[in-house]
Amino acid sequence: MISCKSVANSDITPIESNRDVMYVDLDHAKKCDKVLYSSFLDKPRTILLETTERCVVREITALDVYKHKIYILDGEMNRLYVFDMNGKYLYNIGKLGKGHGEYLTISDFSIDRKNNVVYVWDESQGAALRFNLATRQFEKLVRVAKNGDEKYCMQYYDGFLYLNRASFSSGDGDYLLEKVDTASGICIAKYLEASRYNKGWDYPLRQDHSCFYSRNTDNPKFFEMFSDTIVTFSKKGIYPYVALTSDKFVTNADVTEFKQAHSEKDMNHDIQYFMNKGLTFFPSSYVENKHSVWMNIMMGNNLNYLFYDKENKSAVLTEVFTNDYICKNFNMPLEMPYYSEKGVMCIIRPAFMPYFVKDVIQTGKLNKSIDGYSQLNKLSANSNPVLFFHKFKAR
């Protein structure tokens, strides 16, 4: 898998080989009952997103930080919100509609930091809308051929757009990733056969966030629901970066068995099937710094947090990763959709805000020394989500 120069389908561009792949052995990882945020992260800076009639955040599909602004895509509200670094709502990018420069269904966005523009992916149109971030004006529509497939995750990188690909019908040579010219919208390269990089799964099956990670860095990452290989982008090409190994990881045979039991026309694909079999799959929430790599991964019916030490080449798994800065026993899951070289942004999902208010704030469990304590105590169940930015601890 790590030497990927030879492929059966000549239409699919081979990715580069890499001798420095990080191999993470999940079966021999150390098991811990609990891991604390304070083990890896400093006290957070609290960012309360302003709640107004013009800005009600129901779902955080993607998040980025650029030029002291926070960009949040709300997939449920179908809007790309912009906040300042204190959480004050500023404006939206683009608007819903069928007119010039308007979108129908936005599912992802990616910022071209060199040219100060943002690409918003409208999956209904099969097109990327380009907006100038200085003027907020629409500049261009980049329409991409659908070819009977689905594309709903997008990453701008080094002058091109990269799109995930899912198909409604299975077939040999299906690929997971395509490279698109930003001028013409033409696909100029295809990467990653589903049979090798997603255990043969090529049906549409969405994650809560994008398939792209480390999105604001020089080396974005990409992986899918059943990927045991995380690939990275570089100026020289795409190559394997992290390889997850486990005797219980979903196999091609498991996916084939699922497909045989479900019609391709039946799009109600339920990952509970794989969970009930006790299989390992679904890496997500990728975070990396100089010393370690973190991610979530499903093991049977349980969500586990994986920590890999780059220097010691050792792994730790736990089912409880608790933010002890918020309160002593904080058991709500926090997602990490964004990180920089300085630290990581954690979010309380909108769906958990009522429980956060009821079980932590109203019961008096909130840590009184946390940044923004008095403001947090004023939150209601209908408030917009809270962000916590933690700097990485020095080693």
Stockholm file with secondary structure:
# STOCKHOLM 1.0

chainA/1-395         MISCKSVANSDITPIESNRDVMYVDLDHAKKCDKVLYSSFLDKPRTILLETTERCVVREITALDVYKHKIYILDGEMNRLYVFDMNGKYLYNIGKLGKGHGEYLTISDFSIDRKNNVVYVWDESQGAALRFNLATRQFEKLVRVAKNGDEKYCMQYYDGFLYLNRASFSSGDGDYLLEKVDTASGICIAKYLEASRYNKGWDYPLRQDHSCFYSRNTDNPKFFEMFSDTIVTFSKKGIYPYVALTSDKFVTNADVTEFKQAHSEKDMNHDIQYFMNKGLTFFPSSYVENKHSVWMNIMMGNNLNYLFYDKENKSAVLTEVFTNDYICKNFNMPLEMPYYSEKGVMCIIRPAFMPYFVKDVIQTGKLNKSIDGYSQLNKLSANSNPVLFFHKFKAR
#=GR chainA/1-395 SS CCCCCCCSCTTSCCCCCCTTCEEEEGGGCEEESCEEGGGTEEEEEEEECCCBTTBCCCCCCEEEEETTEEEEEETTTTEEEEEETTCCEEEESSCBSSSTTCBSCEEEEEEETTTTEEEEEETTTTEEEEEETTTCCEEEEEECCCTTEECCCEEEETTEEEEECEESSCCTTCEEEEEEETTTCCEEEEEEEHHHHSTTCCSCCCCSSCSEESTTSSSCEECCTTCSEEEEEETTEEEEEEEEECTTBCCHHHHHHHHHHSCTTCCCCCTHHHHHTTCEEEEEEEEECSSEEEEEEEETTEEEEEEEETTTTEEEEESCEECTTTCTTCCSCCEEEEECSSEEEEECCGGGHHHHIIIIITTTCSCTTSTTHHHHTTCCTTSCCEEEEEEECCC
#=GC SS_cons         CCCCCCCSCTTSCCCCCCTTCEEEEGGGCEEESCEEGGGTEEEEEEEECCCBTTBCCCCCCEEEEETTEEEEEETTTTEEEEEETTCCEEEESSCBSSSTTCBSCEEEEEEETTTTEEEEEETTTTEEEEEETTTCCEEEEEECCCTTEECCCEEEETTEEEEECEESSCCTTCEEEEEEETTTCCEEEEEEEHHHHSTTCCSCCCCSSCSEESTTSSSCEECCTTCSEEEEEETTEEEEEEEEECTTBCCHHHHHHHHHHSCTTCCCCCTHHHHHTTCEEEEEEEEECSSEEEEEEEETTEEEEEEEETTTTEEEEESCEECTTTCTTCCSCCEEEEECSSEEEEECCGGGHHHHIIIIITTTCSCTTSTTHHHHTTCCTTSCCEEEEEEECCC
//
